[in-house]
């Protein structure tokens, strides 16, 4: 599946640190305990992204659909490799 996050630090052309949001139905919130991970840049398949609201956050419907479409394409490329 896919997750929304904010890049907080770029280590190199291949790795970065991302702080992830938690999905709650149609809203996105910062989890109580920070979810921060080092991610290979090849797994970032969409962005930049505009979120709506101050808190909780939401996505515009067309942007969420675009993410879902991009993820399906990304997943197919990964499965073919």
N, C-alpha and C positions, 0 to 999 in steps of 0.2 A: 504494500500500500504506500501512499505518499503522506508526507508531513510538511507542515508549514513552519518555517523557522527564520531566524535572523542571523546572518553571518556576523559574528562578533570579532573574529580575528582571522586573517589570512596568513597561513604559514608559508605557503609556497604556491607554485602553479598547480600543484596536485592535491593539496590538503588545506582545509580550513576548519575553524571551530564554529559550530552553529548552536544557538539557543532555540529550542523547539517550543511551539505552542501546543496546547492540548485541545483536541476537538471535543465539543460538547453540543451535540445535535448540529445546529447551523451556526453556532458560535465557536470562537477560538479564544482560549484564555491561557494565561501563563500558569503552569502547574504550581502547586504549593512548593514542591521541591524542584529547583531548576533542573531541566533536562538539557544538559549541554554535552555535545559529543563532537569528536574529531571525525570529519567526513571527507572521503575522497571526492574531489570536485567533479569527477565523472558521474556522480550520483545526483548532482544538481541539474535538473532537467527543465526548470521553468523559473522565470523571474526576469526582472524585478516584479514585485507584486504590490498592489495597493489594497490595503485593508480598510474597512469602513468602521468608524466609531472610535471612541476612546477606550472603552473596556466594558463588556467583552467586545471582541472584534468580529466582523463579518466580512465575507467576500461578496463581491458583485456576482450575480448569477452567471453572467457570460464569462467571468474570469474563472469561476469554479469549473465550468464546463470545459474551458480551454485547458485547465490543469489536468482534468480527467482525460481529455483527449491526448495531451502530451505524454501523460503517464502511460497510457495504453501503447503509444508508439514507442516510448522508451523501453517498456517491458518487452515488446516484441523484438526490438533490436538486441536486447540483452539475451533473450532466449535463443536467438538465431546465432549468437556468437559462440 
